[in-house]
Amino acid sequence: MSITAGSRPDGTRPPAAVEEPAAAVAAAVAKKRVSPKAARAGKVPFRVRLRRDRTLILMTLPVILLLLLFNYVPLLGNVVAFQDYDPYVSSNGVTAIFHSPWVGVEQFSRMVDDPLFWSAAKNTIVLFSLQLVLFFPIPIALALVINSVIRPRVRAVAQAIMYLPHFFSWVLVVTVFQQILGGAGIIAQTLEDHGWSGFDLMTNASLFKYLVTAQAVWKDAGWGIIVFLAALAAVSTDLYEAAAMDGAGRWRRMWHVTLPALRPVIALLLVLRVGDALSVGFEQFLLQRYAVGAGASEVLDTYVWNMGIQNGDFSYAAAVGLVKGVIGVCLVLGANKVAHLLGEQGVYQK
């Protein structure tokens, strides 16, 4: 039996995904660009990979340029946190940076002594903790419920209904809750029509943290369901069949098969959520600020907006935003380290 070039000893050809890198390495060895030792070790040099993936690299260049332009170039403006920045000392705001006096860490010292800053930080941490406990597990539970539905049509309809609020703006979400839970809402008016006293949850400062958590669940739980359903779709049905043959019921199959399959995704999203702990929202709280007062609704994002945009204190607002960003990076690194200790990959590998 003759064996054709590029075929295996059994006569079958390797997949194209394996054949192409091997061909690239063989060509590089033939041209003496790669040593035979490196080729035997399976290492593809950077030049070979660059030549092989040049089309994909060209496709990603526009995204990289946009990311640099809108996400990294503005970071240079954080220099105003160490200045007494005045945008009116020059013809435009960019050149005004070079004419503003340096004050060192004066803005940061002012931040430490500001009780309003600590009040906003406290509200941010309380809201994050509440949303982490009440909001984060809900998409996981809903994904497990939807995945257990046998009929595909019912599953698709339920997923579409839960995912639809994700496309609503916060203005619409707050309006819907106002029409339901407000003083002139459906529930309050129905109670008053039947002789009961009405209520207005939209202006109750003590319940505001639970209200915004419910709004976040209604709006964004459907988005999290998609991520977990995609992870569940990758679980082999053979595992469920083997567990069923061993006598495992529905709950044991979920505990020993489904949840271990979701654990890497849960760890990744949890790390990202912890890194975003100090950014619990801006528009949602700004829209409801005057209904419950600044004491209950002021978070770090709205505090930066009030100090920087509304009051024109750009240097102080930049200092607060810079501290918030640095703490967020530290939280990501710390949470990712914990994920590594628990045996998960996290955001990046070790």
Secondary structure by P-SEA (a helix, b strand, c coil): cccccccccccccccaaaaaaaaaaaaaaaaccccaaaaaaccccaaaaaaaaaaaaaaaaaaaaaaaacccccccccccccccccccccccccccccccccccaaaaaaaaacaaaaaaaaaaaaaaaaaaacccaaaaaaaaaaaacccaaaaaaaaaaaaccccccaaaaaaaaaaccccccaaaaaaaaacbbbbbccccccaaaaaaaaaaaaccaaaaaaaaaaaaaaccaaaaaaaaaacccaaaaaaccccccaaaaaaaaaaaaaaaccccccaaaaaacccccccccccaaaaaaaacccccaaaaaaaaaaaaaaaaaaaaaaaaaaaaaacccccccc
